[in-house]
Amino acid sequence: MAATIRDVARLAGVSPSTVSRALSLPGMVNAATRARVAAAVDQLGYEPNRAARGLITGRTGTIGLVVPDLANPFFASVTKGVQARARRHDVAVFVADTDEDPAAEAGLVRALSKQVDGVILCSPRAGNDELAAIAQDTTVVLVNRAAEGIPGVTYDNEGGMRQAVAHLVALGHQRIAWVGGPATSWSTQHRGLGLRNAAEELRAKLVPVGNFAPTYEGGMAAADQVIATGATAVVAYNDLVAIGLLARLHARGLSVPGDLSVVGVDDIAMSSMARPALTTVRLPKQEAGRIAVELLLTMLDDPESAAASAGAHGELRGELHGELHGELIVRESTGPAPHTQPSE
């Protein structure tokens, strides 16, 4: 049975109220008494419950996590990273799903802020002004989004897209289609920018197809338009979209990668199970979740220090990295452009 405050008081030879003061207001208790209480706490392994600690610290011991879509394996992986690191700090996590509705984000954050110490916003779709307003109401950390004045963890989207384009150009592809995600997505904007810059640098033609839902169905819907571009390769917003593309291309009788090479982003578990196995830009998803928790707890413990460590785009000094890098994972869905395939 777990030790209680009465057990500590009995062993230390003081009243329960003195134990409470020694733990919460040590300056009001003389040094000898504090030492006896501390020794009793250590000997019994006593830990105040979460509610009691909340009365002492003014903190709830909980944080919120808001994601666009828990059905998306990318966000499920980030959530696992958040929960694992929060558990190490004995912090509970409340998770909310906006169902890809930007209008729901602010309301969810404000509702959570009444119950938690701070909120991690993952891939928020809200604009910068709305994010700034949210950050005025509660302590906020962003994941996969940069907004001035709000600390966060981002990915080097431009660098990841350059790896993808360089790989395709090396295979002889000169006309590359781009299937974007939600128009309000920060990742859509920065991946598109990275692709344009890399295509220009490497003298390839980038053909934007449009914005689609970041889902398997979104990829299915985009496939016919991709085929119509005449591109020999396509980069998809994420792996779910890429897997949807694979399915529709197969249904149309096209060979991947014989007729069209396909590249995704994220490296979710099912990417290696797809047929053909998907070439993708791997993003460190759980690491982003872990870093976000550390950053949020640092801000809660020492807001001024955390603010001083954050740059305009969430770049942080020390162990709280602001930007994580992707890695191209080459599998079976990319190959030589049709006109460069060696003859038998």
C-alpha positions as CSV (number, residue, x, y, z in Angstrom):
1,M,0.0,0.0,0.0
2,A,1.3,3.5,-0.9
3,A,2.5,5.6,2.0
4,T,0.2,8.5,3.1
5,I,1.0,11.9,4.5
6,R,-0.1,10.5,7.9
7,D,2.6,7.8,7.6
8,V,5.2,10.4,6.9
9,A,4.1,12.5,9.8
10,R,4.1,9.6,12.2
11,L,7.7,8.6,11.2
12,A,9.0,12.1,11.4
13,G,7.3,12.8,14.7
14,V,5.3,15.8,13.4
15,S,1.7,16.6,12.4
16,P,0.4,16.0,8.9
17,S,0.0,19.8,8.4
18,T,3.7,20.2,9.2
19,V,4.5,17.6,6.5
20,S,2.4,19.6,4.1
21,R,4.2,22.8,4.9
22,A,7.6,21.2,4.7
23,L,6.8,20.0,1.2
24,S,5.0,23.0,-0.1
25,L,6.3,26.0,1.9
26,P,9.7,24.8,3.3
27,G,10.7,28.3,4.3
28,M,8.0,28.2,7.0
29,V,9.5,25.1,8.6
30,N,12.8,25.0,10.6
31,A,15.8,23.1,9.0
32,A,15.8,20.2,11.5
33,T,12.1,19.5,11.0
34,R,12.5,19.7,7.2
35,A,15.4,17.2,7.4
36,R,13.2,14.7,9.4
37,V,10.3,15.1,7.0
38,A,12.7,14.6,4.0
39,A,14.2,11.5,5.6
40,A,10.7,10.1,6.2
41,V,9.6,10.8,2.7
42,D,12.7,9.0,1.3
43,Q,12.3,6.0,3.6
44,L,8.7,5.5,2.8
45,G,8.9,6.4,-0.9
46,Y,6.0,8.9,-0.4
47,E,4.7,10.8,-3.4
48,P,1.9,13.4,-3.2
49,N,-0.9,12.5,-5.5
50,R,-1.6,14.6,-8.6
51,A,-4.3,16.6,-7.1
52,A,-2.2,17.4,-4.0
53,R,0.7,18.4,-6.2
54,G,-1.6,20.7,-8.1
55,L,-2.6,22.5,-4.9
56,I,1.1,22.9,-4.1
57,T,2.4,23.9,-7.5
58,G,-0.6,25.5,-9.2
59,R,-0.2,23.0,-12.0
60,T,-2.6,20.3,-13.1
61,G,0.1,17.8,-14.2
62,T,-1.6,17.5,-17.6
63,I,-1.0,18.8,-21.1
64,G,-3.1,18.9,-24.2
65,L,-2.3,17.7,-27.7
66,V,-4.4,18.8,-30.7
67,V,-3.9,17.0,-34.0
68,P,-5.8,17.3,-37.4
69,D,-6.5,13.6,-37.8
70,L,-5.7,10.7,-35.5
71,A,-6.5,8.3,-38.3
72,N,-3.4,9.5,-40.1
73,P,-0.5,7.4,-39.0
74,F,1.8,10.4,-39.0
75,F,-0.1,12.0,-36.2
76,A,-0.5,8.7,-34.3
77,S,3.3,8.4,-34.3
78,V,3.7,12.0,-33.0
79,T,1.1,11.3,-30.4
80,K,3.1,8.2,-29.2
81,G,6.2,10.4,-28.9
82,V,4.3,13.0,-26.9
83,Q,2.8,10.4,-24.5
84,A,6.0,8.5,-24.0
85,R,8.0,11.6,-23.0
86,A,5.1,13.0,-20.9
87,R,4.9,9.7,-19.0
88,R,8.6,10.1,-18.0
89,H,7.7,13.4,-16.4
90,D,4.5,11.9,-14.8
91,V,2.4,14.2,-16.9
92,A,-0.9,13.1,-18.4
93,V,-1.9,13.9,-22.0
94,F,-5.4,14.9,-23.2
95,V,-5.7,14.4,-27.0
96,A,-8.1,16.2,-29.3
97,D,-8.7,15.6,-33.0
98,T,-9.9,18.6,-35.2
99,D,-10.9,16.3,-38.1
100,E,-9.0,18.6,-40.4
101,D,-11.3,21.5,-39.5
102,P,-9.3,24.7,-39.1
103,A,-12.3,26.4,-37.5
104,A,-12.3,23.8,-34.7
105,E,-8.7,24.4,-33.6
106,A,-9.1,27.6,-31.6
107,G,-12.2,26.3,-29.8
108,L,-10.5,23.1,-28.8
109,V,-7.4,24.8,-27.6
110,R,-9.4,27.2,-25.5
111,A,-11.5,24.4,-24.0
112,L,-8.4,22.4,-23.2
113,S,-6.6,25.4,-21.7
114,K,-9.0,25.4,-18.8
115,Q,-8.0,21.9,-17.9
116,V,-4.3,21.6,-18.8
117,D,-1.0,23.5,-18.1
118,G,-0.2,23.9,-21.8
119,V,-1.0,22.7,-25.3
120,I,1.0,21.1,-28.1
121,L,-0.6,22.0,-31.5
122,C,0.5,19.6,-34.2
123,S,0.3,20.7,-37.9
124,P,-2.3,23.4,-37.1
125,R,-4.2,24.7,-40.1
126,A,-5.1,28.1,-38.5
127,G,-3.4,31.3,-39.8
128,N,-0.6,33.1,-38.0
129,D,-2.8,35.8,-36.5
130,E,-5.2,33.2,-35.0
131,L,-2.2,31.2,-33.6
132,A,-0.9,34.3,-32.0
133,A,-4.3,34.9,-30.4
134,I,-4.3,31.3,-29.1
135,A,-0.8,31.7,-27.6
136,Q,-2.1,34.7,-25.6
137,D,-4.6,32.5,-23.8
138,T,-2.3,29.5,-22.9
139,T,1.2,28.2,-23.2
140,V,1.5,26.7,-26.7
141,V,4.2,24.7,-28.6
142,L,3.8,24.0,-32.3
143,V,4.9,20.8,-34.2
144,N,5.3,20.8,-37.9
145,R,4.6,24.5,-38.1
146,A,6.5,27.7,-37.6
147,A,4.9,30.9,-36.4
148,E,6.8,34.0,-35.2
149,G,6.9,34.3,-31.4
150,I,5.6,30.7,-30.8
151,P,8.2,28.1,-30.0
152,G,7.9,24.9,-32.0
153,V,9.5,21.9,-33.7
154,T,9.6,21.9,-37.5
155,Y,10.9,19.8,-40.3
156,D,13.4,20.8,-43.0
157,N,10.8,20.4,-45.7
158,E,13.0,22.1,-48.3
159,G,15.9,19.8,-47.6
160,G,13.7,16.7,-47.8
161,M,12.2,17.8,-51.1
162,R,15.6,18.5,-52.6
163,Q,16.6,14.9,-51.8
164,A,13.5,13.6,-53.6
165,V,14.0,15.7,-56.7
166,A,17.7,14.9,-56.8
167,H,16.9,11.2,-56.7
168,L,14.4,11.5,-59.5
169,V,16.6,13.7,-61.7
170,A,19.4,11.2,-61.2
171,L,17.0,8.5,-62.6
172,G,16.4,10.7,-65.7
173,H,13.1,12.3,-64.8
174,Q,12.7,15.8,-66.1
175,R,9.0,16.3,-65.7
176,I,7.8,15.9,-62.1
177,A,4.2,16.3,-60.9
178,W,3.4,17.6,-57.4
179,V,0.3,16.6,-55.5
180,G,-0.2,19.0,-52.7
181,G,-2.1,18.6,-49.4
182,P,-4.6,21.0,-47.8
183,A,-4.1,24.6,-49.1
184,T,-4.0,25.9,-45.5
185,S,-1.2,23.4,-44.5
186,W,2.2,24.9,-43.7
187,S,3.8,21.7,-44.9
188,T,2.0,22.0,-48.3
189,Q,3.4,25.5,-48.7
190,H,7.0,24.6,-47.7
191,R,7.2,21.3,-49.5
192,G,5.9,23.0,-52.6
193,L,8.6,25.7,-52.2
194,G,11.3,23.1,-51.7
195,L,10.2,21.3,-54.8
196,R,10.2,24.4,-56.9
197,N,13.6,25.5,-55.7
198,A,15.1,22.0,-56.2
199,A,13.5,21.6,-59.7
200,E,14.9,25.0,-60.8
201,E,18.3,24.2,-59.4
202,L,18.4,20.8,-61.0
203,R,16.8,21.9,-64.3
204,A,13.7,19.8,-64.0
205,K,10.1,20.9,-64.8
206,L,7.7,20.8,-61.8
207,V,4.0,20.5,-62.6
208,P,1.7,21.3,-59.7
209,V,-1.5,19.2,-59.9
210,G,-3.5,20.9,-57.1
211,N,-4.5,20.5,-53.4
212,F,-6.1,17.3,-52.2
213,A,-7.2,15.7,-49.0
214,P,-4.2,14.3,-47.1
215,T,-5.7,10.8,-47.4
216,Y,-5.7,7.6,-49.4
217,E,-8.8,8.9,-51.1
218,G,-7.1,12.2,-51.9
219,G,-4.4,10.2,-53.8
220,M,-7.0,8.2,-55.7
221,A,-8.7,11.5,-56.7
222,A,-5.4,13.1,-57.9
223,A,-4.1,10.2,-60.0
224,D,-6.0,10.8,-63.2
225,Q,-4.8,14.4,-63.2
226,V,-1.3,13.3,-62.6
227,I,-1.4,11.0,-65.6
228,A,-2.8,13.9,-67.7
229,T,0.3,16.0,-67.0
230,G,2.6,13.7,-68.9
231,A,5.0,13.6,-66.0
232,T,7.2,10.5,-65.5
233,A,7.4,11.0,-61.7
234,V,5.2,12.4,-59.0
235,V,5.9,13.6,-55.4
236,A,2.9,13.3,-53.1
237,Y,2.1,15.4,-50.1
238,N,2.4,12.4,-47.8
239,D,2.5,8.6,-47.9
240,L,-1.3,8.1,-47.6
241,V,-1.7,10.2,-50.8
242,A,1.1,8.3,-52.5
243,I,-0.5,4.9,-51.6
244,G,-3.8,6.2,-53.0
245,L,-1.9,7.1,-56.2
246,L,-0.4,3.7,-56.4
247,A,-3.9,2.1,-56.2
248,R,-5.4,4.2,-58.9
249,L,-2.4,3.9,-61.2
250,H,-2.6,0.2,-60.9
251,A,-6.3,0.3,-61.7
252,R,-5.5,2.4,-64.8
253,G,-3.1,-0.3,-66.0
254,L,0.0,1.8,-65.4
255,S,3.2,0.3,-64.1
256,V,5.0,1.8,-61.1
257,P,7.9,2.6,-61.6
258,G,7.9,1.5,-65.2
259,D,5.5,4.2,-66.4
260,L,5.5,6.5,-63.4
261,S,7.7,6.8,-60.4
262,V,6.0,7.8,-57.1
263,V,7.6,9.4,-54.0
264,G,5.8,10.0,-50.6
265,V,6.6,11.8,-47.4
266,D,6.6,10.6,-43.8
267,D,7.6,6.9,-44.0
268,I,4.6,5.6,-42.1
269,A,4.6,1.8,-41.4
270,M,2.4,0.8,-44.3
271,S,4.8,2.5,-46.8
272,S,7.1,-0.5,-46.8
273,M,4.1,-2.8,-47.1
274,A,2.7,-1.1,-50.2
275,R,3.2,-2.8,-53.5
276,P,5.5,-1.7,-54.9
277,A,7.1,-0.6,-51.6
278,L,7.1,3.2,-51.4
279,T,10.1,5.5,-51.8
280,T,9.5,8.2,-49.3
281,V,11.2,11.0,-47.2
282,R,11.3,9.7,-43.7
283,L,10.4,12.2,-41.0
284,P,11.4,11.6,-37.3
285,K,7.8,11.7,-36.0
286,Q,8.1,10.4,-32.4
287,E,11.2,12.5,-31.9
288,A,9.2,15.6,-32.8
289,G,6.6,14.6,-30.1
290,R,9.3,14.1,-27.5
291,I,11.0,17.4,-28.2
292,A,7.7,19.2,-28.1
293,V,7.0,17.9,-24.6
294,E,10.4,18.9,-23.3
295,L,10.0,22.4,-24.8
296,L,6.5,22.8,-23.3
297,L,7.6,21.7,-19.9
298,T,10.6,24.0,-20.0
299,M,8.4,26.9,-20.9
300,L,6.1,26.1,-18.0
301,D,9.0,25.8,-15.6
302,D,10.9,28.9,-16.8
303,P,9.0,30.9,-19.3
304,E,11.5,33.7,-19.6
305,S,14.4,31.3,-20.3
306,A,12.4,29.4,-22.9
307,A,11.4,32.6,-24.6
308,A,15.0,33.8,-24.7
309,S,16.1,30.4,-26.3
310,A,13.5,30.6,-29.1
311,G,14.3,32.4,-32.3
312,A,11.8,33.9,-34.7
313,H,11.1,30.5,-36.3
314,G,11.2,28.3,-33.2
315,E,14.9,27.5,-33.5
316,L,16.2,26.6,-30.0
317,R,19.6,26.3,-28.4
318,G,20.8,23.2,-26.5
319,E,18.8,19.9,-26.5
320,L,15.5,21.5,-27.6
321,H,16.1,21.4,-31.4
322,G,13.8,23.5,-33.4
323,E,14.3,21.8,-36.8
324,L,14.5,18.1,-37.7
325,H,15.8,16.7,-40.9
326,G,14.2,14.1,-43.3
327,E,15.9,11.2,-44.9
328,L,15.1,9.8,-48.4
329,I,14.3,6.1,-48.2
330,V,14.6,4.5,-51.6
331,R,12.3,1.5,-52.2
332,E,10.6,0.0,-55.3
333,S,8.3,2.8,-56.4
334,T,11.0,4.8,-58.1
335,G,13.0,3.8,-61.1
336,P,14.6,5.1,-64.3
337,A,12.4,7.4,-66.4
338,P,10.8,5.5,-69.3
339,H,13.0,7.0,-72.0
340,T,16.2,6.3,-70.0
341,Q,15.5,2.6,-69.3
342,P,18.3,0.4,-70.8
343,S,17.4,-1.8,-73.7
344,E,17.6,-5.6,-73.2
